[in-house]
């Protein structure tokens, strides 16, 4: 397995946009306010474990995907992966 650190805020933004959500819509799903989402995406707000779990659930990705951890040598944590359901989850 390889691991490259990824700015979690960039990953959250990419997943949110891939889901077609505005910051306000995404915040509503998470029970947060839009400003908190903007701060998380910008790296100005710490993303706590429970929020990461909720984001992974809403976006149908694993926590490894959210954190940028992939198996294989040619992994690119900046690419948003397809939902896990496509792989027989």
DRENDO-1510 file (C-alpha; in Angstrom, 1 decimal, always signed):
<recs>
REC; n; res; u; v; w
REC; 1; UNK; +0.0; +0.0; +0.0 .
REC; 2; UNK; +1.1; +3.5; -0.7 .
REC; 3; UNK; +0.1; +6.6; +1.1 .
REC; 4; UNK; +0.6; +10.2; +0.1 .
REC; 5; UNK; -0.7; +13.0; +2.4 .
REC; 6; UNK; -3.6; +14.9; +0.9 .
REC; 7; UNK; -5.1; +18.1; +2.0 .
REC; 8; UNK; -8.3; +16.8; +3.5 .
REC; 9; UNK; -10.2; +20.0; +2.6 .
REC; 10; UNK; -9.4; +19.6; -1.1 .
REC; 11; UNK; -10.6; +16.0; -0.9 .
REC; 12; UNK; -13.9; +17.1; +0.8 .
REC; 13; UNK; -14.5; +19.8; -1.7 .
REC; 14; UNK; -13.9; +17.3; -4.6 .
REC; 15; UNK; -16.3; +14.8; -3.1 .
REC; 16; UNK; -18.9; +17.5; -2.4 .
REC; 17; UNK; -18.7; +18.8; -5.9 .
REC; 18; UNK; -18.8; +15.2; -7.3 .
REC; 19; UNK; -22.1; +14.7; -5.4 .
REC; 20; UNK; -23.5; +17.9; -6.9 .
REC; 21; UNK; -23.9; +19.6; -3.5 .
REC; 22; UNK; -23.4; +23.3; -2.7 .
REC; 23; UNK; -21.6; +24.0; +0.5 .
REC; 24; UNK; -25.0; +24.9; +2.1 .
REC; 25; UNK; -26.5; +21.5; +0.9 .
REC; 26; UNK; -23.5; +19.6; +2.2 .
REC; 27; UNK; -23.6; +21.4; +5.5 .
REC; 28; UNK; -27.3; +20.6; +5.9 .
REC; 29; UNK; -26.6; +16.9; +5.4 .
REC; 30; UNK; -23.9; +17.0; +8.0 .
REC; 31; UNK; -25.8; +19.1; +10.5 .
REC; 32; UNK; -23.2; +21.9; +10.2 .
REC; 33; UNK; -23.3; +25.4; +8.8 .
REC; 34; UNK; -22.0; +26.5; +5.4 .
REC; 35; UNK; -19.2; +28.5; +7.0 .
REC; 36; UNK; -17.8; +25.4; +8.7 .
REC; 37; UNK; -17.7; +23.6; +5.4 .
REC; 38; UNK; -15.9; +26.5; +3.7 .
REC; 39; UNK; -13.3; +26.5; +6.6 .
REC; 40; UNK; -12.8; +22.8; +6.3 .
REC; 41; UNK; -12.3; +23.0; +2.6 .
REC; 42; UNK; -9.9; +25.9; +3.0 .
REC; 43; UNK; -7.9; +24.1; +5.7 .
REC; 44; UNK; -8.9; +26.6; +8.4 .
REC; 45; UNK; -11.0; +24.2; +10.3 .
REC; 46; UNK; -10.0; +20.9; +11.8 .
REC; 47; UNK; -12.1; +17.9; +10.5 .
REC; 48; UNK; -13.0; +15.7; +13.4 .
REC; 49; UNK; -13.3; +12.0; +13.2 .
REC; 50; UNK; -17.1; +11.9; +13.5 .
REC; 51; UNK; -17.5; +14.4; +10.7 .
REC; 52; UNK; -15.1; +12.4; +8.5 .
REC; 53; UNK; -17.2; +9.3; +9.1 .
REC; 54; UNK; -20.3; +11.2; +8.1 .
REC; 55; UNK; -18.7; +12.6; +5.0 .
REC; 56; UNK; -17.5; +9.2; +3.9 .
REC; 57; UNK; -21.0; +7.8; +4.4 .
REC; 58; UNK; -22.7; +10.6; +2.5 .
REC; 59; UNK; -20.2; +10.4; -0.3 .
REC; 60; UNK; -20.2; +6.6; -0.4 .
REC; 61; UNK; -16.4; +6.3; +0.0 .
REC; 62; UNK; -14.2; +4.6; +2.5 .
REC; 63; UNK; -12.3; +6.5; +5.1 .
REC; 64; UNK; -9.1; +5.4; +3.4 .
REC; 65; UNK; -10.3; +7.1; +0.2 .
REC; 66; UNK; -11.2; +10.2; +2.1 .
REC; 67; UNK; -7.7; +10.3; +3.7 .
REC; 68; UNK; -6.0; +9.6; +0.3 .
REC; 69; UNK; -4.8; +6.1; +1.2 .
REC; 70; UNK; -4.9; +3.7; -1.8 .
REC; 71; UNK; -3.4; +0.4; -2.6 .
REC; 72; UNK; -1.0; +0.0; -5.5 .
REC; 73; UNK; +2.0; +1.9; -6.6 .
REC; 74; UNK; +0.4; +4.3; -9.1 .
REC; 75; UNK; -2.1; +5.6; -6.6 .
REC; 76; UNK; -3.1; +9.3; -6.9 .
REC; 77; UNK; -5.0; +10.6; -3.8 .
REC; 78; UNK; -6.1; +13.7; -5.8 .
REC; 79; UNK; -8.4; +11.6; -8.0 .
REC; 80; UNK; -11.9; +11.1; -6.6 .
REC; 81; UNK; -12.8; +7.5; -6.9 .
REC; 82; UNK; -16.1; +5.9; -8.1 .
REC; 83; UNK; -18.6; +5.0; -5.4 .
REC; 84; UNK; -17.8; +1.7; -3.6 .
REC; 85; UNK; -21.1; +0.3; -4.8 .
REC; 86; UNK; -19.6; -0.1; -8.2 .
REC; 87; UNK; -17.1; -2.6; -6.8 .
REC; 88; UNK; -19.7; -4.9; -5.2 .
REC; 89; UNK; -19.7; -3.3; -1.7 .
</recs>
